[in-house]
């Protein structure tokens, strides 16, 4: 049995028709994952297939889960030596929702440590390698989830998105990556990096697959006060009205721009109404606002890892400062750098200068975005301004990875839904385009993306 290229929807249909069994499906993905993981390093923990067949819509199909999403009784490391042996006593709400729908766990996927990174290289367990070319990065931080789906090591996967961490690896591997509106999916059980920015997202082979899983995990959760109920009814859009922001496109490399503009022509020919805005006036401030807020929140969230409350116990030291210093030596260099930046931002004399100003700027960015998108179904821009780079290049020059987030941070600052899909191809790699909508209009964005996917057909999402 070979399920390469199969979408989740097709697998479920074949099970319904009696042509496949859940046991055969899970055995295929487990066996393929065990074989390919030695070279792609997509999983940190790969589980044995479950023998029981849960009831529910997912019919027992195993799903890959990013390793910063809590799974009861299954090691959850955040790709960090700090949590190398941590086993959560509870499931994240998103995981328990999937289980209620008959899903099971395939394994925990590799990632940038504590979700801090854009390439998948900042893992204590080694970098995730791109299935399209193993010498290149997968994109991060949900690198393992993207690689697993792209390499047919999982039918679908959960990731998390703080500043593009689902959409970036989706773009770099030629699959679908969906970041829901902030609050649409409960964050309970998502190990915190930057609370006000991060959401649990989905990576799959088709927009329909992603939409199916989103409906299963979305909704208000009493365990997460920021969660909300969003409209989950299918939208009927006959002629999508799309806004292209030229200044975003111009930030991209020439080969990305060429493929992106080509996709616009195909969408127009198919009946999409394409309009243009010369610029988004606050483009130059988005990265600064994002990294200021993210690092400040990371500094606060990761302060609990002190070898006393969380983290490995270390040998006794002469004083508590030495003890905590030794305990925090388990953090990797990227995490240490962001904690240091966040601590500086929140320190006396700089809190108002940097952090409060970044919060004010986020509010203005949100207002500006709501104004510019008024009257349109979605904004359409490239996902990543560049193609994947060789593993190691960003470590030599960290600005490469930081600058690569320039087109993905906007939806996290505004709380908007955004979805990346392949819209062009350069050599073995794909160019991603993302549709961004108004907060809580997730189903509209998914519908527009599905219509675009049917038009562009850059890569066969799978056997349908």
N, C-alpha and C positions, 0 to 999 in steps of 0.2 A: 504493500500500500504506500502510495506517495501522495502527500497532501501539500506539496510545494505550490505556493500561489493561491491556495484555497482561502477565501474570505471566511470570516466567522459565520456570516449569514448562510453561505453555501454548506458549511459543515453542519450547521443546525438543520438545514433542509434535508441533507443526506441522511442524517440520523433519524429524522422524522419519517423519511421514506423507507427506512430499514436498510439502506445501502452501507451505512457506517454504524459502528457502536462507539459510545463514549470511551470505552476501554481502549479500543484500537486507536482512536484519535490521540488520547493522552499518551499512549505508548509510543506513537510516532514522534510526537514533539519531545518527549523525554529522551528517546534514543538519539534523535537528531541534535538536541541540545547538548547531550553528553559528548557527542562526537565533535561538534563545532566549537564548543566552549573552550577547548584547549588552545584554539587559535584566535578566537574572537573575544574571549573573556567577557561575555555578556552577563553571565550569572556569577554572583558571589556564593549563593546557596541554591543548589538544584535538588528538588524534592523527589522522592519516589512517587510514581503515579498512585492515586487513591484507588482502592479496590471497590469501594461502595459507589453506587450510582445515585447521587442526590436528586430529589425531585425539583423541578423548576424549569424556567425558560432556557437556562444555559445547559441543562441536561448533563451536568457533571464535567463540562469542559474545563480544563485547567488553564489558568490565566497567569501571566507574569506580573509580578508586583515589584515596584521600585523599592530599594532597600532602606528607604527612610519612612516607609508606611508600615505601621505596626501590624504584626501578624502573631496571634496568640500561639505560643509554644514553638515558634519558628524564629531562629536567630535573625535579628534586625540590626545591622551594623552602621548604617549611614556611610558605608565605605570608609570607616575610620577605625584605627586601632583603639580609639577611646571607647568604642562600643563593640569591640570585636567579639565579645562573648555575651552580649546582651540578648536576653530572650524575653520579649514582652509578655505580660500576663493577660493581655486583651487584644482584640482585633480593632483596627481602625474602623470607623463607621462605614467607609466605602467598601472595605473588605467584607465586613459582616453583611452588607447589602448584597454583594455579589454571591455570597454563600447562600443567602436566603433565596436568591434566584437560581440556585442550583450550580453555581460556579465552584471550582476548587482551585488550589494553588499549585502552580507549576514550579515556581522558584522565586528567589529574590534577586533582582537585577543590579548590576554594577552601576556606579554613578560617581560624579564628582563628590568628594568628601563633604558631608553635610549640605549637599546641593550647591556648593560654591564653585562654580566654574561653567565654562561655555564649550568645553571640548571633550569631556570624559577622561581627561588625563590625570586629574587630581584625586585619584582613588588610592587608598592605602593598599589595595589589592591589584594594582596595575591598571593601565589604561584599557578602555574598551576600544576594539579595533573595528573600523568601518567595513561592513561586509562587501561594499563595492570596491574597496582597495584597502587591504589590511595595513598598509603603511601610513594611512591617513586617519585623522580623528573622526569620531562619530558625531561629535557635537554633544553638548551637555546642558544641564547636568543629568538628564534622563537618558544617558548614553546606552546603558544596558538594555533598557526597555525598547528603545528604537532599534538597536542591533538585533535583538531577539525577534522582533516582528519582521524586520526587513530580511533576515536570513531564514525565515520559516522555522525559528526555534520557539515560537509562540504564536497562537492565532491572534492575540490582542494583548495589550499590556496597560497597566496603570503607571503613570509617572507623576511628577510634580513640576509646577511652572511658577518660578519666582520672578524671572525677567526674560523668559523665553525658553525655559529649560525643557519643555515638551516640543515646542515648535522648531527650535534650532536643530536637534538631532533628527526630527522628522524631515526637515529640509535636506539635511546632509545625507540621509539614507533613502530618500525617495518614497516616503510613506506619508500617512495622514497623522497630524498631531493637533489635538484640540485642547485649548485652554478655556474652561468654562468661565462664566462671570464669577467675580469674587462673591463667595457665599452660596453659590448654587450647589456646590458639593461640600459636605461637612469636612472640616479640617481636623476633626477629632481623631487622634491616632497618627496624624502626620507630624513627625518629629520636627520641631520648629527651627527655622532659619530666620525668616523675616515675616512675622505674623500678618502684617497688613498688606502684603504683596502676594504671598504664595497661595496656590490652589492645587488640588489634585486634578490631573488631566489624563487624557487617554490617547494612546497611540495604536493605530490599526492600519489595515490594508485598504479600507474604503471608508468613505464618509458615512455610509449606511451602518457599517460596523460600529463606528465611533458613536453615532447617534443612538444606536441600540443600547450600548453600555451606559451612555450618559443618562438615559431615562431610568436606568436601574439604580444608579448611585446618587442621583440628584434629589434634593429636597431638604426641608428644615429638619434639624437634629437638635434635640434638647441638650445634647452634650457639647454643642458649639453655638454660642450666642450670636456669632456672626453669620450663621447659616440662614438661608431664606428659601421660600418656595418660589420657583420660577415656572413660567408657563411651559408645559411640555407637549402641547398640541402641535401637530404637524402644520407647517405654514404653506399656503398656496400662493406662490409668486409667479406670475406669468412673464413679466419682463423686469428683471432686476435692475435697479438704479444704483450704479456703482460710482464711487468717487476715487480717483487716482491722485495722490499727492506727489507732484513732480519732484519736490525737494527730497523726498524719501528715496525715490528711484535714483536720483542723481548721486546719492551717497554710495551707491553700489558700484562694483567693478564693471567694466565694459561688457564682459561676457555675460554677467548676470542681467544687466540692463537690456542687452539685445534679446535674450530669451524672454524676459518679462514683457517687453513691448510687443514681441511677437504674440504672446498669449493674449494681450489686450485686443489685437486685431482679430484673433479667432473668436473671442467672446463677443465682440461687436458684430461679427458676421453671423453669430448664432442668435442675435437679438438682444444681447445685453446693452443697456443704455450706459455708456461710459462718459463721465464728465471729469474735468480736471481742475485741480486747485494748484496754483503755482507753488505754494509752500504752506507749511504749518509753522506758525510764527515762533513757537517755543521749541522747535527741534533741537537747537543748540543746548538746551537746558535739561533735556530728558535724562541723558545718561548721568549727569551730575546729581540730579534730584534722586534718581533711582539708587545709585551707589551710596549716597549719603544716608538715605533711609534704610537701605538693606544692611549696611555695615553697622549702623547704630542699633538696629533691632537684633542683629546677630550677636553683638557684644553683650547685650542683655540676656538673650536666650541661652547663650553658651556659657554664661557665668556659672551655671549650676554644675558644670563638669569640673569638679575640683578634687576628685578622689575620695570625697566624703559622701556627698549626696549621689553623684553619678560618676562613672568612670572607674578605671582599675585602681585598686589600692596599691600604694607604693610603700617603700621602706620608710620607716620613721625618719623625720628630719629634725634639725635643731630648733626650728620654729615653724609656725604655720605657713609663713610665706614660702619657705623652701619646700614644704610639703606640697602646697598647691602648684608651685612652679614645676616640681617633678611630675605631678599628675598631669599637668597640661602639656607636658612634652610629648604626649601621645597624639596631640593634634598635628596635622600636616602643615606645611609652610603656607599654603593658600588660606587655610582657616585661620592660622595665627595672624597673617597679614590683615585679614578683614576684621578680626577681633580688635587688633591694635588700632586700625583706622576708626572703628566704631567707638572704641573707648576714648580716643582723642576727640571725636565729634561730640560726644556726650559730656566731656569734661567741663569743669567750671571755666567760664570765659568763652567757650566755643559753642555751647548748647544753643544759644539764641542765634549766634552768627551762622551756624551751619544747619543743625537739625530742624529748628523751628522754621528757618527760611525754606528748607527743602519741603517741609509739610505745606507751607503756604504756596510754594511753587506747584506742588502736586495738585492742589485745589484749583489753581488757575489753569493748569494743563487740562484737567478734567472739564472745566467750563469751556475752554477753547475747543476741545475735541467735540463736545456735545453740540457746540455751535456749528462747527464745520461739517458734521455728519448729518445735520438736520435736513430732512427731505430725501435722504438716501438710505438704501437697504444695508450698505456696508462700504467701508473704505478698503481699497485694494492696493497693497504695496508688496514689495519683495519681503521674504522672511529673513533671509541672511544676505548681507551685502557682498559676501565673498563665498567662494567654494571652499570645501574642506581643505585644511592645511596639513602638512606632514606632521606626524606625531613628534613632539619635541620642539617644534618651532615656537609655539606660544610660551613655552617654559623659558626659552631664551629671551623672548620679548613679550612680556605679559600684556602689553598694550594691544597686541593682535586679538587676544580673546576678549578683552574689555570692550574694544571698539566694535567687535562683531555683534554686540547686543544692541546696537543703536536703533535698529528697526523693530525690535521685539519688546522693549521695555514699556512702550506706550500703553498697551492693554493692561499691564499690571499696575501702572500708575492710576489708570482710570477705572479699574475694576471691570473692564469690558471683556466679552467673549472674543476669542480669536482662533482661527484655524489655519493651519499650513497644509498645502497640498502641492505635489509636483506639477510645475507648469512649463518646464523646459528642461533641456538636457545639454550638458557640455562634457564631452568625452564620456567617461564612465559615471560621472556625477549628475545629480539633478539640481535644478534651480527651483526653489520653493517660492510660492506666492501665498500671502496670507490675507484673509478677509477678516476685518475687525468690525464689530457692531456696537450698538449701545448696550450698556449694562442691562442684564436680565433678558435681552433679546437673543438668547442662545439658539433657539429653534430657527429663527430667521437666518442667522449666520450659517447654521448647518445646512439649511435648504439652499441658500445661495451657493455654498461650497459644493453641494451635491450636483447642482445644475452645471457649475463650472467644470467639475470633474468629468461629467458626461460629455461635455464639449471638447475639453482639452485632450483627454485620454493619452497623456504623456507616457504613462507607464501602465500597463495592464495591472490594475490593483490586485487581481487574482482571478481565479476561475469563478464566474458568477452563474 
